[in-house]
Amino acid sequence: MTSGTDTAQPSHSPAAGASILGGPAPAFLTQRPRWTPVDAPGLPPGRLEHAEIEAPLDYAHPDGPRITLALSRIRATGGPGRRRGILLSLNGGPGGDNGIGRALPARLAAATPLGEAYDLIGFDPRGTGGSTRLEGEDSPVTVPFDSRPPDEVFDALAADMREREEGCRRAGGALRPHVSTRNNARDMDLIRAVLGERRLSFVGWAYGTLLGAVYGTMFPERLDRSVLDSSVHPDWDWRAQFRSQAEATRENVDAWAEWTGERPSAFALGADAAGVIASVERTAAALGALTGGRALRTSFDMVVGTLAADRSRWDKLAELVAALLAAAGSDDAPRAGELLAGQAEWRPGRPAGTRREAVLEAVTSETDWPSDPALYHAGMRDFRERCPYGLGVMRAQPWVGTFRTFTPPEPPTRVRGGGFPPGLVVQADGDPLDHHEGGRAMARRLGHRLVRITDSGAHEVYALGGNAAVDALVNRYLLDGELPSGAETRVPGVPRPAVPTG
């Protein structure tokens, strides 16, 4: 709607707005978004529109306080005979943290033909972006980040995290307990209803896969076509999901080490995987012994995990390890720093009182975390030994959920299939952020077809990752309803470097 009118809106039927809350449609279901054009790179003027709607803070009390949801829209271009409906999308970390939000329609319009058949609808989930913001205090960190922290700092790390949770409590107020996956799903259904649509289609990446699966579980008759890319595991709580990232990164490092060990003439790091890992560990130890060694070693561990995921850069990782081993062996800290330039330490602390978005902390506290310090200490010792790469130890540390200061108003949804059409799960088998087992389990649970990207550490692949074969499969499904014939379709990832063996 521009200038307060919108003649192209679908009719608002009782079915379109019924029973988000299980009772009579409240007043907010009759609101009409006031769409205003905004400029977007690569799009004709006025093609992208923004609007805001109101949603209940607490859906159990719809007459109570309200929040604002920021929306975007790119209308379908294919005409009435081609238009299928609306397609919502979401990417990013838990709760949409660090995702694209309502900028996603512009990305999809540029990278795919979906805009021919769908009104592309974007939204900033509650607490993020242009929606009602959930804040936390950016509490100072007393222990500098270390990829291999000694036992002596374990208690201080826990105290830092407890203070982080207290900062979230102080700044989060009444909104924080209501920033959850179930409420994000309800917000999606409110968007559908306000737009006058009987059903919606959905593309979700990363956390968006959980949101899409929860939406289908809660509102199965309202979900049309769905694609879940880089999937969380439907049965893991957030602690298990975090820990799986360290295991996925170690699997990538082991695969890289095997490849590098088959090429001793090219890299001289060892003649097998074990020899290459031994060279990596010698490098880490030598860096740690230099002036400023903790930061150098931490940056090294981070870059090993990051580059191991990208098969196309495996040769660069091997060359970097060799160069760093030489620099550290010569006691040349400045040279080591140059080689690792750009590999900053993890989230340096800022002065207390600085505010930041805190949706990540809220959503990952919707499942219970254990409180026993010994459990975390054992996990940190294990990951310090096995999974230091890619900052694996932080996946085993206490989290804000360990010290949660609120009681979730309701339990999480157990994802289940049935009641909505089969769709697609897209999963790279080396995804370092969402372990490949999650994609397989999600496809089985929902009865979806699995598109597996083999020998790949890609994350968020469809339309965002540049894989033309995956894009073609997903586009055929979303536009024409054509699913792959088998339960699993394999698509290659980027090739490994063309370095001869021997």
Disulfide bonds with the S-S distance in Angstrom:
none
